Amino acid sequence: MSSGTTELAWCKSSYSGTQGDSCVEVAVGEQAVHVRDSKDVTRPHFAVGREEWSRFMGFVANA
């Protein structure tokens, strides 16, 4: 799944520290959720399907 990062609205976790370290950012697209390292946004991001992201978030919430 590919989509240019310029049209994505990236959001940082509410658990992010004020130092800007150890964090990921996500952007929800029409068909996928994109994930990138907030420390180096020039590196490639990866994308997963929205259904798979939903299952992952359910797993994390119950962990």
PQR file of N, CA, C, O and H, with PARSE charges and radii, in Angstrom:
ATOM      1  N   MET A   1       0.851  -1.167   0.000 -0.4000 1.5000
ATOM      2  CA  MET A   1       0.000   0.000   0.000 -0.0000 2.0000
ATOM      3  C   MET A   1       0.890   1.221   0.000  0.5500 1.7000
ATOM      4  O   MET A   1       1.749   1.363   0.870 -0.5500 1.4000
ATOM      5  N   SER A   2       0.706   2.067  -0.924 -0.4000 1.5000
ATOM      6  CA  SER A   2       1.550   3.243  -0.948 -0.0000 2.0000
ATOM      7  C   SER A   2       0.697   4.496  -1.016  0.5500 1.7000
ATOM      8  O   SER A   2      -0.340   4.546  -1.678 -0.5500 1.4000
ATOM      9  H   SER A   2       0.008   1.951  -1.631  0.4000 1.0000
ATOM     10  N   SER A   3       1.165   5.483  -0.319 -0.4000 1.5000
ATOM     11  CA  SER A   3       0.520   6.784  -0.321 -0.0000 2.0000
ATOM     12  C   SER A   3       1.580   7.782   0.090  0.5500 1.7000
ATOM     13  O   SER A   3       2.350   7.521   1.014 -0.5500 1.4000
ATOM     14  H   SER A   3       2.007   5.443   0.219  0.4000 1.0000
ATOM     15  N   GLY A   4       1.632   8.905  -0.571 -0.4000 1.5000
ATOM     16  CA  GLY A   4       2.626   9.907  -0.221 -0.0000 2.0000
ATOM     17  C   GLY A   4       2.399  10.454   1.170  0.5500 1.7000
ATOM     18  O   GLY A   4       1.259  10.639   1.596 -0.5500 1.4000
ATOM     19  H   GLY A   4       1.006   9.117  -1.321  0.4000 1.0000
ATOM     20  N   THR A   5       3.474  10.709   1.873 -0.4000 1.5000
ATOM     21  CA  THR A   5       3.354  11.203   3.244 -0.0000 2.0000
ATOM     22  C   THR A   5       2.893  12.649   3.287  0.5500 1.7000
ATOM     23  O   THR A   5       2.456  13.116   4.339 -0.5500 1.4000
ATOM     24  H   THR A   5       4.400  10.558   1.528  0.4000 1.0000
ATOM     25  N   THR A   6       2.976  13.366   2.186 -0.4000 1.5000
ATOM     26  CA  THR A   6       2.599  14.775   2.207 -0.0000 2.0000
ATOM     27  C   THR A   6       1.110  14.969   2.448  0.5500 1.7000
ATOM     28  O   THR A   6       0.717  15.977   3.035 -0.5500 1.4000
ATOM     29  H   THR A   6       3.331  12.987   1.332  0.4000 1.0000
ATOM     30  N   GLU A   7       0.275  14.042   2.017 -0.4000 1.5000
ATOM     31  CA  GLU A   7      -1.161  14.214   2.206 -0.0000 2.0000
ATOM     32  C   GLU A   7      -1.677  13.575   3.490  0.5500 1.7000
ATOM     33  O   GLU A   7      -2.871  13.650   3.778 -0.5500 1.4000
ATOM     34  H   GLU A   7       0.594  13.223   1.540  0.4000 1.0000
ATOM     35  N   LEU A   8      -0.810  12.959   4.250 -0.4000 1.5000
ATOM     36  CA  LEU A   8      -1.229  12.303   5.482 -0.0000 2.0000
ATOM     37  C   LEU A   8      -1.117  13.258   6.668  0.5500 1.7000
ATOM     38  O   LEU A   8      -0.177  14.049   6.754 -0.5500 1.4000
ATOM     39  H   LEU A   8       0.160  12.898   4.016  0.4000 1.0000
ATOM     40  N   ALA A   9      -2.083  13.175   7.577 -0.4000 1.5000
ATOM     41  CA  ALA A   9      -2.059  13.967   8.805 -0.0000 2.0000
ATOM     42  C   ALA A   9      -1.514  13.079   9.920  0.5500 1.7000
ATOM     43  O   ALA A   9      -2.232  12.235  10.455 -0.5500 1.4000
ATOM     44  H   ALA A   9      -2.846  12.532   7.507  0.4000 1.0000
ATOM     45  N   TRP A  10      -0.250  13.271  10.266 -0.4000 1.5000
ATOM     46  CA  TRP A  10       0.416  12.430  11.266 -0.0000 2.0000
ATOM     47  C   TRP A  10       0.061  12.889  12.669  0.5500 1.7000
ATOM     48  O   TRP A  10      -0.007  14.087  12.943 -0.5500 1.4000
ATOM     49  H   TRP A  10       0.333  13.957   9.832  0.4000 1.0000
ATOM     50  N   CYS A  11      -0.167  11.923  13.561 -0.4000 1.5000
ATOM     51  CA  CYS A  11      -0.492  12.194  14.961 -0.0000 2.0000
ATOM     52  C   CYS A  11       0.484  11.444  15.852  0.5500 1.7000
ATOM     53  O   CYS A  11       0.781  10.271  15.625 -0.5500 1.4000
ATOM     54  H   CYS A  11      -0.112  10.950  13.339  0.4000 1.0000
ATOM     55  N   LYS A  12       0.972  12.132  16.860 -0.4000 1.5000
ATOM     56  CA  LYS A  12       1.895  11.523  17.807 -0.0000 2.0000
ATOM     57  C   LYS A  12       1.110  10.983  19.001  0.5500 1.7000
ATOM     58  O   LYS A  12       0.065  11.528  19.359 -0.5500 1.4000
ATOM     59  H   LYS A  12       0.731  13.085  17.045  0.4000 1.0000
ATOM     60  N   SER A  13       1.600   9.941  19.600 -0.4000 1.5000
ATOM     61  CA  SER A  13       0.955   9.328  20.753 -0.0000 2.0000
ATOM     62  C   SER A  13       0.820  10.316  21.907  0.5500 1.7000
ATOM     63  O   SER A  13       1.698  11.150  22.128 -0.5500 1.4000
ATOM     64  H   SER A  13       2.448   9.499  19.310  0.4000 1.0000
ATOM     65  N   SER A  14      -0.275  10.215  22.630 -0.4000 1.5000
ATOM     66  CA  SER A  14      -0.455  11.060  23.820 -0.0000 2.0000
ATOM     67  C   SER A  14       0.507  10.652  24.932  0.5500 1.7000
ATOM     68  O   SER A  14       0.674  11.386  25.906 -0.5500 1.4000
ATOM     69  H   SER A  14      -0.989   9.538  22.450  0.4000 1.0000
ATOM     70  N   TYR A  15       1.141   9.485  24.794 -0.4000 1.5000
ATOM     71  CA  TYR A  15       2.124   9.025  25.771 -0.0000 2.0000
ATOM     72  C   TYR A  15       3.527   9.534  25.462  0.5500 1.7000
ATOM     73  O   TYR A  15       4.469   9.218  26.188 -0.5500 1.4000
ATOM     74  H   TYR A  15       1.005   8.889  24.003  0.4000 1.0000
ATOM     75  N   SER A  16       3.680  10.314  24.401 -0.4000 1.5000
ATOM     76  CA  SER A  16       4.990  10.827  24.023 -0.0000 2.0000
ATOM     77  C   SER A  16       5.515  11.770  25.090  0.5500 1.7000
ATOM     78  O   SER A  16       4.770  12.549  25.684 -0.5500 1.4000
ATOM     79  H   SER A  16       2.915  10.571  23.811  0.4000 1.0000
ATOM     80  N   GLY A  17       6.792  11.678  25.312 -0.4000 1.5000
ATOM     81  CA  GLY A  17       7.424  12.607  26.237 -0.0000 2.0000
ATOM     82  C   GLY A  17       7.628  13.956  25.571  0.5500 1.7000
ATOM     83  O   GLY A  17       7.499  14.080  24.353 -0.5500 1.4000
ATOM     84  H   GLY A  17       7.397  11.045  24.829  0.4000 1.0000
ATOM     85  N   THR A  18       7.942  14.946  26.355 -0.4000 1.5000
ATOM     86  CA  THR A  18       8.177  16.285  25.814 -0.0000 2.0000
ATOM     87  C   THR A  18       9.527  16.372  25.108  0.5500 1.7000
ATOM     88  O   THR A  18       9.791  17.342  24.398 -0.5500 1.4000
ATOM     89  H   THR A  18       8.047  14.845  27.344  0.4000 1.0000
ATOM     90  N   GLN A  19      10.379  15.371  25.296 -0.4000 1.5000
ATOM     91  CA  GLN A  19      11.694  15.369  24.664 -0.0000 2.0000
ATOM     92  C   GLN A  19      11.632  14.943  23.196  0.5500 1.7000
ATOM     93  O   GLN A  19      12.591  15.167  22.457 -0.5500 1.4000
ATOM     94  H   GLN A  19      10.164  14.583  25.873  0.4000 1.0000
ATOM     95  N   GLY A  20      10.533  14.339  22.760 -0.4000 1.5000
ATOM     96  CA  GLY A  20      10.386  13.915  21.377 -0.0000 2.0000
ATOM     97  C   GLY A  20      11.087  12.611  21.049  0.5500 1.7000
ATOM     98  O   GLY A  20      11.309  12.309  19.876 -0.5500 1.4000
ATOM     99  H   GLY A  20       9.754  14.157  23.361  0.4000 1.0000
ATOM    100  N   ASP A  21      11.438  11.835  22.060 -0.4000 1.5000
ATOM    101  CA  ASP A  21      12.141  10.580  21.805 -0.0000 2.0000
ATOM    102  C   ASP A  21      11.217   9.387  22.018  0.5500 1.7000
ATOM    103  O   ASP A  21      10.155   9.512  22.628 -0.5500 1.4000
ATOM    104  H   ASP A  21      11.257  12.081  23.013  0.4000 1.0000
ATOM    105  N   SER A  22      11.624   8.252  21.520 -0.4000 1.5000
ATOM    106  CA  SER A  22      10.902   6.991  21.720 -0.0000 2.0000
ATOM    107  C   SER A  22       9.430   7.085  21.365  0.5500 1.7000
ATOM    108  O   SER A  22       8.570   6.730  22.171 -0.5500 1.4000
ATOM    109  H   SER A  22      12.487   8.151  21.024  0.4000 1.0000
ATOM    110  N   CYS A  23       9.145   7.550  20.192 -0.4000 1.5000
ATOM    111  CA  CYS A  23       7.753   7.721  19.826 -0.0000 2.0000
ATOM    112  C   CYS A  23       7.515   7.328  18.373  0.5500 1.7000
ATOM    113  O   CYS A  23       8.401   7.420  17.524 -0.5500 1.4000
ATOM    114  H   CYS A  23       9.844   7.839  19.538  0.4000 1.0000
ATOM    115  N   VAL A  24       6.320   6.900  18.129 -0.4000 1.5000
ATOM    116  CA  VAL A  24       5.875   6.661  16.759 -0.0000 2.0000
ATOM    117  C   VAL A  24       4.723   7.607  16.465  0.5500 1.7000
ATOM    118  O   VAL A  24       4.061   8.114  17.371 -0.5500 1.4000
ATOM    119  H   VAL A  24       5.600   6.826  18.819  0.4000 1.0000
ATOM    120  N   GLU A  25       4.502   7.829  15.187 -0.4000 1.5000
ATOM    121  CA  GLU A  25       3.375   8.628  14.742 -0.0000 2.0000
ATOM    122  C   GLU A  25       2.529   7.773  13.811  0.5500 1.7000
ATOM    123  O   GLU A  25       3.049   6.903  13.112 -0.5500 1.4000
ATOM    124  H   GLU A  25       5.039   7.416  14.451  0.4000 1.0000
ATOM    125  N   VAL A  26       1.239   8.021  13.805 -0.4000 1.5000
ATOM    126  CA  VAL A  26       0.346   7.298  12.908 -0.0000 2.0000
ATOM    127  C   VAL A  26      -0.465   8.298  12.086  0.5500 1.7000
ATOM    128  O   VAL A  26      -0.708   9.430  12.505 -0.5500 1.4000
ATOM    129  H   VAL A  26       0.817   8.727  14.373  0.4000 1.0000
ATOM    130  N   ALA A  27      -0.868   7.847  10.917 -0.4000 1.5000
ATOM    131  CA  ALA A  27      -1.746   8.626  10.047 -0.0000 2.0000
ATOM    132  C   ALA A  27      -2.759   7.658   9.459  0.5500 1.7000
ATOM    133  O   ALA A  27      -2.390   6.624   8.902 -0.5500 1.4000
ATOM    134  H   ALA A  27      -0.671   6.927  10.576  0.4000 1.0000
ATOM    135  N   VAL A  28      -4.013   7.989   9.583 -0.4000 1.5000
ATOM    136  CA  VAL A  28      -5.074   7.118   9.083 -0.0000 2.0000
ATOM    137  C   VAL A  28      -5.426   7.550   7.668  0.5500 1.7000
ATOM    138  O   VAL A  28      -5.853   8.680   7.431 -0.5500 1.4000
ATOM    139  H   VAL A  28      -4.313   8.829  10.036  0.4000 1.0000
ATOM    140  N   GLY A  29      -5.237   6.621   6.731 -0.4000 1.5000
ATOM    141  CA  GLY A  29      -5.590   6.854   5.340 -0.0000 2.0000
ATOM    142  C   GLY A  29      -6.908   6.167   5.014  0.5500 1.7000
ATOM    143  O   GLY A  29      -7.521   5.539   5.876 -0.5500 1.4000
ATOM    144  H   GLY A  29      -4.890   5.703   6.923  0.4000 1.0000
ATOM    145  N   GLU A  30      -7.330   6.289   3.783 -0.4000 1.5000
ATOM    146  CA  GLU A  30      -8.599   5.685   3.369 -0.0000 2.0000
ATOM    147  C   GLU A  30      -8.581   4.166   3.494  0.5500 1.7000
ATOM    148  O   GLU A  30      -9.576   3.566   3.900 -0.5500 1.4000
ATOM    149  H   GLU A  30      -6.832   6.799   3.082  0.4000 1.0000
ATOM    150  N   GLN A  31      -7.456   3.540   3.149 -0.4000 1.5000
ATOM    151  CA  GLN A  31      -7.394   2.083   3.156 -0.0000 2.0000
ATOM    152  C   GLN A  31      -6.399   1.516   4.148  0.5500 1.7000
ATOM    153  O   GLN A  31      -6.366   0.303   4.357 -0.5500 1.4000
ATOM    154  H   GLN A  31      -6.648   4.028   2.820  0.4000 1.0000
ATOM    155  N   ALA A  32      -5.581   2.368   4.767 -0.4000 1.5000
ATOM    156  CA  ALA A  32      -4.520   1.849   5.632 -0.0000 2.0000
ATOM    157  C   ALA A  32      -4.189   2.834   6.733  0.5500 1.7000
ATOM    158  O   ALA A  32      -4.508   4.020   6.653 -0.5500 1.4000
ATOM    159  H   ALA A  32      -5.608   3.353   4.597  0.4000 1.0000
ATOM    160  N   VAL A  33      -3.543   2.315   7.762 -0.4000 1.5000
ATOM    161  CA  VAL A  33      -2.974   3.135   8.823 -0.0000 2.0000
ATOM    162  C   VAL A  33      -1.466   3.107   8.621  0.5500 1.7000
ATOM    163  O   VAL A  33      -0.864   2.038   8.521 -0.5500 1.4000
ATOM    164  H   VAL A  33      -3.284   1.351   7.827  0.4000 1.0000
ATOM    165  N   HIS A  34      -0.865   4.279   8.562 -0.4000 1.5000
ATOM    166  CA  HIS A  34       0.561   4.420   8.305 -0.0000 2.0000
ATOM    167  C   HIS A  34       1.271   4.703   9.624  0.5500 1.7000
ATOM    168  O   HIS A  34       0.757   5.432  10.472 -0.5500 1.4000
ATOM    169  H   HIS A  34      -1.354   5.147   8.642  0.4000 1.0000
ATOM    170  N   VAL A  35       2.452   4.121   9.786 -0.4000 1.5000
ATOM    171  CA  VAL A  35       3.206   4.249  11.028 -0.0000 2.0000
ATOM    172  C   VAL A  35       4.631   4.658  10.678  0.5500 1.7000
ATOM    173  O   VAL A  35       5.232   4.118   9.750 -0.5500 1.4000
ATOM    174  H   VAL A  35       2.870   3.529   9.097  0.4000 1.0000
ATOM    175  N   ARG A  36       5.170   5.629  11.439 -0.4000 1.5000
ATOM    176  CA  ARG A  36       6.556   6.051  11.211 -0.0000 2.0000
ATOM    177  C   ARG A  36       7.228   6.398  12.533  0.5500 1.7000
ATOM    178  O   ARG A  36       6.571   6.604  13.553 -0.5500 1.4000
ATOM    179  H   ARG A  36       4.681   6.068  12.193  0.4000 1.0000
ATOM    180  N   ASP A  37       8.539   6.456  12.484 -0.4000 1.5000
ATOM    181  CA  ASP A  37       9.376   6.829  13.628 -0.0000 2.0000
ATOM    182  C   ASP A  37       9.413   8.349  13.707  0.5500 1.7000
ATOM    183  O   ASP A  37       9.847   9.004  12.759 -0.5500 1.4000
ATOM    184  H   ASP A  37       9.073   6.289  11.655  0.4000 1.0000
ATOM    185  N   SER A  38       8.967   8.917  14.814 -0.4000 1.5000
ATOM    186  CA  SER A  38       8.915  10.371  14.928 -0.0000 2.0000
ATOM    187  C   SER A  38      10.294  11.000  15.053  0.5500 1.7000
ATOM    188  O   SER A  38      10.446  12.201  14.830 -0.5500 1.4000
ATOM    189  H   SER A  38       8.614   8.385  15.584  0.4000 1.0000
ATOM    190  N   LYS A  39      11.301  10.207  15.406 -0.4000 1.5000
ATOM    191  CA  LYS A  39      12.653  10.745  15.528 -0.0000 2.0000
ATOM    192  C   LYS A  39      13.302  10.966  14.175  0.5500 1.7000
ATOM    193  O   LYS A  39      14.220  11.778  14.062 -0.5500 1.4000
ATOM    194  H   LYS A  39      11.177   9.231  15.587  0.4000 1.0000
ATOM    195  N   ASP A  40      12.846  10.262  13.141 -0.4000 1.5000
ATOM    196  CA  ASP A  40      13.419  10.395  11.808 -0.0000 2.0000
ATOM    197  C   ASP A  40      12.315  10.211  10.769  0.5500 1.7000
ATOM    198  O   ASP A  40      12.145   9.129  10.208 -0.5500 1.4000
ATOM    199  H   ASP A  40      12.099   9.603  13.233  0.4000 1.0000
ATOM    200  N   VAL A  41      11.580  11.272  10.528 -0.4000 1.5000
ATOM    201  CA  VAL A  41      10.427  11.191   9.630 -0.0000 2.0000
ATOM    202  C   VAL A  41      10.835  11.082   8.162  0.5500 1.7000
ATOM    203  O   VAL A  41       9.976  10.898   7.299 -0.5500 1.4000
ATOM    204  H   VAL A  41      11.718  12.151  10.984  0.4000 1.0000
ATOM    205  N   THR A  42      12.126  11.192   7.866 -0.4000 1.5000
ATOM    206  CA  THR A  42      12.584  11.034   6.487 -0.0000 2.0000
ATOM    207  C   THR A  42      12.711   9.563   6.102  0.5500 1.7000
ATOM    208  O   THR A  42      12.772   9.235   4.917 -0.5500 1.4000
ATOM    209  H   THR A  42      12.823  11.341   8.567  0.4000 1.0000
ATOM    210  N   ARG A  43      12.750   8.680   7.091 -0.4000 1.5000
ATOM    211  CA  ARG A  43      12.826   7.242   6.799 -0.0000 2.0000
ATOM    212  C   ARG A  43      11.480   6.759   6.300  0.5500 1.7000
ATOM    213  O   ARG A  43      10.455   7.369   6.604 -0.5500 1.4000
ATOM    214  H   ARG A  43      12.700   8.946   8.054  0.4000 1.0000
ATOM    215  N   PRO A  44      11.463   5.681   5.544 -0.5600 1.5000
ATOM    216  CA  PRO A  44      10.195   5.145   5.039  0.2800 2.0000
ATOM    217  C   PRO A  44       9.266   4.713   6.184  0.5500 1.7000
ATOM    218  O   PRO A  44       9.724   4.240   7.225 -0.5500 1.4000
ATOM    219  N   HIS A  45       7.991   4.881   5.978 -0.4000 1.5000
ATOM    220  CA  HIS A  45       7.004   4.412   6.944 -0.0000 2.0000
ATOM    221  C   HIS A  45       6.429   3.090   6.438  0.5500 1.7000
ATOM    222  O   HIS A  45       6.681   2.685   5.303 -0.5500 1.4000
ATOM    223  H   HIS A  45       7.620   5.265   5.133  0.4000 1.0000
ATOM    224  N   PHE A  46       5.658   2.426   7.290 -0.4000 1.5000
ATOM    225  CA  PHE A  46       4.964   1.228   6.829 -0.0000 2.0000
ATOM    226  C   PHE A  46       3.474   1.423   7.031  0.5500 1.7000
ATOM    227  O   PHE A  46       3.038   2.276   7.805 -0.5500 1.4000
ATOM    228  H   PHE A  46       5.453   2.755   8.212  0.4000 1.0000
ATOM    229  N   ALA A  47       2.716   0.628   6.330 -0.4000 1.5000
ATOM    230  CA  ALA A  47       1.262   0.741   6.393 -0.0000 2.0000
ATOM    231  C   ALA A  47       0.645  -0.626   6.617  0.5500 1.7000
ATOM    232  O   ALA A  47       1.138  -1.638   6.118 -0.5500 1.4000
ATOM    233  H   ALA A  47       3.071  -0.065   5.701  0.4000 1.0000
ATOM    234  N   VAL A  48      -0.435  -0.639   7.373 -0.4000 1.5000
ATOM    235  CA  VAL A  48      -1.207  -1.864   7.599 -0.0000 2.0000
ATOM    236  C   VAL A  48      -2.666  -1.554   7.302  0.5500 1.7000
ATOM    237  O   VAL A  48      -3.099  -0.406   7.397 -0.5500 1.4000
ATOM    238  H   VAL A  48      -0.835   0.183   7.779  0.4000 1.0000
ATOM    239  N   GLY A  49      -3.410  -2.576   6.945 -0.4000 1.5000
ATOM    240  CA  GLY A  49      -4.835  -2.399   6.691 -0.0000 2.0000
ATOM    241  C   GLY A  49      -5.563  -1.917   7.934  0.5500 1.7000
ATOM    242  O   GLY A  49      -5.143  -2.188   9.059 -0.5500 1.4000
ATOM    243  H   GLY A  49      -3.058  -3.508   6.868  0.4000 1.0000
ATOM    244  N   ARG A  50      -6.640  -1.213   7.724 -0.4000 1.5000
ATOM    245  CA  ARG A  50      -7.397  -0.657   8.859 -0.0000 2.0000
ATOM    246  C   ARG A  50      -7.946  -1.761   9.762  0.5500 1.7000
ATOM    247  O   ARG A  50      -7.983  -1.602  10.982 -0.5500 1.4000
ATOM    248  H   ARG A  50      -6.982  -0.994   6.810  0.4000 1.0000
ATOM    249  N   GLU A  51      -8.369  -2.870   9.174 -0.4000 1.5000
ATOM    250  CA  GLU A  51      -8.894  -3.976   9.974 -0.0000 2.0000
ATOM    251  C   GLU A  51      -7.792  -4.580  10.842  0.5500 1.7000
ATOM    252  O   GLU A  51      -8.009  -4.874  12.018 -0.5500 1.4000
ATOM    253  H   GLU A  51      -8.338  -2.999   8.183  0.4000 1.0000
ATOM    254  N   GLU A  52      -6.616  -4.763  10.259 -0.4000 1.5000
ATOM    255  CA  GLU A  52      -5.484  -5.310  11.014 -0.0000 2.0000
ATOM    256  C   GLU A  52      -5.070  -4.357  12.127  0.5500 1.7000
ATOM    257  O   GLU A  52      -4.737  -4.798  13.226 -0.5500 1.4000
ATOM    258  H   GLU A  52      -6.439  -4.524   9.304  0.4000 1.0000
ATOM    259  N   TRP A  53      -5.089  -3.046  11.851 -0.4000 1.5000
ATOM    260  CA  TRP A  53      -4.749  -2.051  12.871 -0.0000 2.0000
ATOM    261  C   TRP A  53      -5.754  -2.111  14.024  0.5500 1.7000
ATOM    262  O   TRP A  53      -5.377  -2.016  15.191 -0.5500 1.4000
ATOM    263  H   TRP A  53      -5.360  -2.688  10.958  0.4000 1.0000
ATOM    264  N   SER A  54      -7.015  -2.266  13.690 -0.4000 1.5000
ATOM    265  CA  SER A  54      -8.050  -2.359  14.714 -0.0000 2.0000
ATOM    266  C   SER A  54      -7.829  -3.576  15.611  0.5500 1.7000
ATOM    267  O   SER A  54      -7.975  -3.485  16.830 -0.5500 1.4000
ATOM    268  H   SER A  54      -7.322  -2.343  12.741  0.4000 1.0000
ATOM    269  N   ARG A  55      -7.477  -4.713  15.010 -0.4000 1.5000
ATOM    270  CA  ARG A  55      -7.187  -5.916  15.811 -0.0000 2.0000
ATOM    271  C   ARG A  55      -5.967  -5.691  16.694  0.5500 1.7000
ATOM    272  O   ARG A  55      -5.967  -6.088  17.860 -0.5500 1.4000
ATOM    273  H   ARG A  55      -7.359  -4.786  14.020  0.4000 1.0000
ATOM    274  N   PHE A  56      -4.935  -5.064  16.158 -0.4000 1.5000
ATOM    275  CA  PHE A  56      -3.734  -4.771  16.941 -0.0000 2.0000
ATOM    276  C   PHE A  56      -4.075  -3.871  18.121  0.5500 1.7000
ATOM    277  O   PHE A  56      -3.636  -4.136  19.240 -0.5500 1.4000
ATOM    278  H   PHE A  56      -4.935  -4.742  15.212  0.4000 1.0000
ATOM    279  N   MET A  57      -4.840  -2.823  17.899 -0.4000 1.5000
ATOM    280  CA  MET A  57      -5.206  -1.901  18.978 -0.0000 2.0000
ATOM    281  C   MET A  57      -6.046  -2.619  20.040  0.5500 1.7000
ATOM    282  O   MET A  57      -5.895  -2.346  21.230 -0.5500 1.4000
ATOM    283  H   MET A  57      -5.197  -2.608  16.990  0.4000 1.0000
ATOM    284  N   GLY A  58      -6.920  -3.525  19.626 -0.4000 1.5000
ATOM    285  CA  GLY A  58      -7.692  -4.314  20.588 -0.0000 2.0000
ATOM    286  C   GLY A  58      -6.793  -5.175  21.438  0.5500 1.7000
ATOM    287  O   GLY A  58      -7.008  -5.307  22.643 -0.5500 1.4000
ATOM    288  H   GLY A  58      -7.042  -3.748  18.659  0.4000 1.0000
ATOM    289  N   PHE A  59      -5.781  -5.768  20.817 -0.4000 1.5000
ATOM    290  CA  PHE A  59      -4.816  -6.595  21.557 -0.0000 2.0000
ATOM    291  C   PHE A  59      -4.057  -5.731  22.570  0.5500 1.7000
ATOM    292  O   PHE A  59      -3.901  -6.122  23.727 -0.5500 1.4000
ATOM    293  H   PHE A  59      -5.607  -5.661  19.838  0.4000 1.0000
ATOM    294  N   VAL A  60      -3.592  -4.572  22.140 -0.4000 1.5000
ATOM    295  CA  VAL A  60      -2.829  -3.682  23.029 -0.0000 2.0000
ATOM    296  C   VAL A  60      -3.693  -3.217  24.191  0.5500 1.7000
ATOM    297  O   VAL A  60      -3.226  -3.157  25.329 -0.5500 1.4000
ATOM    298  H   VAL A  60      -3.718  -4.254  21.200  0.4000 1.0000
ATOM    299  N   ALA A  61      -4.935  -2.891  23.916 -0.4000 1.5000
ATOM    300  CA  ALA A  61      -5.839  -2.402  24.970 -0.0000 2.0000
ATOM    301  C   ALA A  61      -6.100  -3.475  26.020  0.5500 1.7000
ATOM    302  O   ALA A  61      -6.338  -3.155  27.185 -0.5500 1.4000
ATOM    303  H   ALA A  61      -5.314  -2.939  22.992  0.4000 1.0000
ATOM    304  N   ASN A  62      -6.058  -4.735  25.624 -0.4000 1.5000
ATOM    305  CA  ASN A  62      -6.326  -5.816  26.566 -0.0000 2.0000
ATOM    306  C   ASN A  62      -5.064  -6.405  27.188  0.5500 1.7000
ATOM    307  O   ASN A  62      -5.148  -7.324  28.003 -0.5500 1.4000
ATOM    308  H   ASN A  62      -5.864  -4.995  24.678  0.4000 1.0000
ATOM    309  N   ALA A  63      -3.896  -5.888  26.813 -0.4000 1.5000
ATOM    310  CA  ALA A  63      -2.631  -6.427  27.337 -0.0000 2.0000
ATOM    311  C   ALA A  63      -2.344  -5.908  28.729  0.5500 1.7000
ATOM    312  O   ALA A  63      -1.322  -6.259  29.320 -0.5500 1.4000
ATOM    313  H   ALA A  63      -3.828  -5.141  26.151  0.4000 1.0000
TER
END
